[in-house]
Amino acid sequence: MQQPNKRRTLRVLAASAALLSGAAIFGGTAIAAGYPERPINLIVSYGPGGGTDLVARMMAPFLQKYLGNDARIVVLNRPGAGGAIGFTELARAQPDGYTIGFINTPNMLTIPIERKSNFTWQSYDLLGNLIDDPGAFTVRSDNEMKTLADLSAYAKKNPGKVTVGTTGTGSDDHLAMLRFERASGVKLSHIPYKGAGEVRGALAGGEITIGAINVGEALQYQKGGTPLRFLGQMGKARSAALPDVPTFKEQGYDVELASLRGLAAPKGLPAEVRGKLVDAVKRTLDDPEFQTKARDMFAPLRYLPPADYARELAAGEAEFQTLWKQAPWLDK
């Protein structure tokens, strides 16, 4: 038989547990209600002027609107190492909802495969994917090449002379270059940059022969007045924005690559804060004004909620792990 003081102790402990549980629920609700109370940093792992940077700055006002509480988004560029610098900073940030950022495939998936890194895609709480932008090969409009066959013929006669600018080793641009090399039996020279903005600048300035950049990014640049010619695009089908440009597969090259760009936060967000961010991303994508701005910016939207986004990343990771075992893509 329990003693009276023991029964009182048990009752006190039970009451304390109930109070703590209630406080936790109320505290979480209070945090979500008050969030955000200070500026939110949005990390872009590439340089200013690239496709991710432009989308981040275009979407910031919409996120602010749907987060409420006079939210303020501050875009921070952290370029370098193919995106690894920014991805690492995002993974290491406090999981309090005040640091979010874009994660880009395939770099997010290939970097941990090719070398030791401080992140994998599982280092983050996913908030939703926004962009699915197919790759492309572009040249200056004064270049004599008009097709991938022209590129292959020239490269065979001039091994290593064709320089290809990409957004880094292991990027979709770089992998596309390597696949094209193997498919056509040529040797190209890889020139990595910190972002698509730098690649476009190098192409316009005649520093490189080929700009391996995504369709949307190339069209954004062309809209600014610099004429480029597309040799081919890497989507499953022709982009609606480039109906007259054949895909790589249509031209006989089995190359199909694109870049997913979605938002994420450090792993461990409070559930209520995560829910508020996920909701703000979805409402942004559903906003007709945002959709119009994205269309005008040639940013091909593809919304994936967190669970679907995770499945897509897991499938991509498995594919690149297999590719790495078959043919490592690091420059020799």
HELIX and SHEET records of a PDB file:
HELIX    1   1 PRO A    4  GLY A   34  1                                  31    
HELIX    2   2 GLY A   51  LEU A   67  1                                  17    
HELIX    3   3 ALA A   81  GLY A   83  5                                   3    
HELIX    4   4 ALA A   84  ARG A   92  1                                   9    
HELIX    5   5 ASN A  107  GLU A  114  1                                   8    
HELIX    6   6 TRP A  121  SER A  123  5                                   3    
HELIX    7   7 LEU A  148  LYS A  157  1                                  10    
HELIX    8   8 ASP A  172  SER A  184  1                                  13    
HELIX    9   9 ALA A  196  ALA A  204  1                                   9    
HELIX   10  10 VAL A  215  LYS A  223  1                                   9    
HELIX   11  11 LYS A  249  GLN A  251  5                                   3    
HELIX   12  12 ALA A  271  ASP A  286  1                                  16    
HELIX   13  13 PRO A  288  ASP A  296  1                                   9    
HELIX   14  14 PRO A  306  GLN A  326  1                                  21    
SHEET    1   A 8 ILE A  73  ASN A  77  0                                        
SHEET    2   A 8 ILE A  40  VAL A  44  1                                        
SHEET    3   A 8 THR A  99  ASN A 104  1                                        
SHEET    4   A 8 ALA A 258  PRO A 266 -1                                        
SHEET    5   A 8 TYR A 124  ARG A 140 -1                                        
SHEET    6   A 8 ILE A 210  ASN A 214 -1                                        
SHEET    7   A 8 THR A 163  THR A 166  1                                        
SHEET    8   A 8 SER A 189  PRO A 192  1                                        
SHEET    1   B 6 ILE A  73  ASN A  77  0                                        
SHEET    2   B 6 ILE A  40  VAL A  44  1                                        
SHEET    3   B 6 THR A  99  ASN A 104  1                                        
SHEET    4   B 6 ALA A 258  PRO A 266 -1                                        
SHEET    5   B 6 TYR A 124  ARG A 140 -1                                        
SHEET    6   B 6 LEU A 228  GLN A 233 -1                                        
SHEET    1   C 6 ILE A  73  ASN A  77  0                                        
SHEET    2   C 6 ILE A  40  VAL A  44  1                                        
SHEET    3   C 6 THR A  99  ASN A 104  1                                        
SHEET    4   C 6 ALA A 258  PRO A 266 -1                                        
SHEET    5   C 6 TYR A 124  ARG A 140 -1                                        
SHEET    6   C 6 LEU A 301  LEU A 304 -1                                        
END                                                                             
